[in-house]
Amino acid sequence: MTEDNSNLKKQGMTVREYVGENKSSYLVIKYKMSNTSEETYAEMFHELKRTGAFLNDSYDDDLWICFEDKDSPTRRLSFSFLEAHPQMEKTVKNYLLVKLYVQKCRLLTVTKRLLHIKHFMEETDFVDPDHVKDYQMLIGTWNGNKKREAISIKEFLEFSNLDHAGLYYDLVKNIKKAENSYRELPDFQGVLIFDYIINDYWEKIRDSEDRYRLFPVILWWKLTTAIPTRPVEFYNLKRDCIYERNGRYFFKIERLKTELGKKLAVSDIVTDFEINEELYFLIRDYVDYCNGIDDCIYLISPPTCDVIYRNKVLNTRQKFITEKMNIYYHAFQKEVVEGQYHYKMVRSRMTRDRELPYIYYGDTRHLAIMNMMLQGMNPIYIAQLAGHHTLDAQVGYYSHLETFTTAKSYILSQFMKGNNLLKRPSNDINMGEKVIKKELLGADYFALPKVAKGQGRCGSKNIPYECNHKSCLFCKYFFPENVSEDLLTYYKEENDRNMAFVKKSLQSLIGQIDMRNDAELQQSALQLSVLLNQKIVLDSYQYKEEKIDEKQ
């Protein structure tokens, strides 16, 4: 190792190895990767070959053909760009073997790592010391996506003993890990409109011959916005994933190892969920239909979907992957979102009129978590459902939650004004739904008793025994007429104060790993849920009043 690698020798590559524990969790073994013999890497290769992960017979091949498992399509790891650099090629191959064999990374992750290394080699002219200054200037132009490549580069350089690697390591070592940041979610107003489109479209076609043609998209949305599910877990669902027991309906999922960078701190990860009757029969009817086509074990399989989609088999592999899902998602956008509802999905945070933000497959898992938080579920239970090994991840959802409630408030305000963004409210909006039904009462509305000092009327037939709120504003029976700005301001300020207090308490409880009180967590989560739903109603009144002021 040359002098410029002395810092790297001290650093070394940190390896996290995952070991099964109690059949339901993982224990992380963390250590520095020491020098490993060529024989050890050869053993790793042949073991991957033996298990069916590799089709190649020789480590020395310039192209490795790999499988995630026997039912997945192949992926290719090409080393042709290193043809003139045999020592570098060995180093890259050994690094990938550690990722696959020791750390058990997904093949897609390893494919991306190889691509990042290829970019690095091309940009540095294969670790040429004369290109250090040029590379330093290039780093200054990187955007957020490009900076994520630094994670791969830094780890690879820590692993390697290539000449002059230390010079480049010093340039990338301080670039922060992107894995520590929270996912940037799409605009929630767009999410709610997309939710409406999915549900409305399904209601229109559910009894038609064509109902299962684009069904992978329908199922992905309805399932993964209800149960926190990673895309790879969705693709791995089996056709026996649902069952009934004593009149109750359940769904089971195979949780896959990802994001396990910390020792288990909550409890066992939940793999069986109770689901509602609608989702159960949605899946059951689809399974019955597919079983009439083939005997594939997977819920969503390319052969079955291709028969339904184009009346012929286009793919003989048994399991979906993202590239296959993209075909159906693209068709749904063109035929349904654009063709029938006249919205266009764009890959941008900023949207214009009749545009919706592109929703990625991984986004729905986070939407499901937020919906559960809005329902006041216990944070420990949410962590179990989501496959989180600590509660820390939920802290990052608080800012998302407030943005989510603001979007719901705006949509609700449109319904209240009769100036709908869509034809009817989405099923996702439950707070204040009675408010927008005023026109259905007709003349009967004026027979309802006035409440809240004349600021609205009550639709309950059992006053005061159904009064469950200290303010009529938050009651499902309340029909607003002339809600004063002073009253809205008073409750909004009180709501903001209460929410800040509960959030602080909840964050404190989440941080108390050794003295965590499950009952207190549940109570705080319920309080936050109530306050967030009250915020939806209060903000919807505010939007309504602002719109009226604009017209005046």
Secondary structure, DSSP 8 states (H G I E B T S, - for coil): --GGGHHHHHH--EEEEEEEETTTEEEEEEEE-----HHHHHHHHHHHHHTTSB--S-TT-SEEEEESSTTS-EEEEE-GGGTT-HHHHHHHHHHHHIIIIIS---HHHHHHHHHHHHHHHHHTTTT-GGGHHHHHHHHTT--HHHHHHHHHHHHHHHH---TTHHHHHHHHTTS--GGGS------HHHHHHHHHHHHHHHHHHTTSTTTTTTHHHHHHHHHHTTS---HHHHHT-BTT-EEEETTEEEEE------S--S---S-----EEEE-HHHHHHHHHHHHHHHTT---SBSS-HHHHHHHHHSS-----SS--HHHHHHHHHHHIIIIIITTT--EEESSS---TTEEE---TTHHHHHHHHHHHHTT--HHHHHHHHT-SSSHHHHTHHHHHHHHHHHHHHHHHHHHHT--SSSS--TT--TTGGGGGHHHHGGGGGGS-EETTTTEEE--SSTTTT--SSSGGG-TTEEESS--HHHHHHHHHHHHHHHHHHHHHHHHHHH-STT--HHHHHHHHHHHHHHHHHHHHHHHHHHHHHHHHHH-
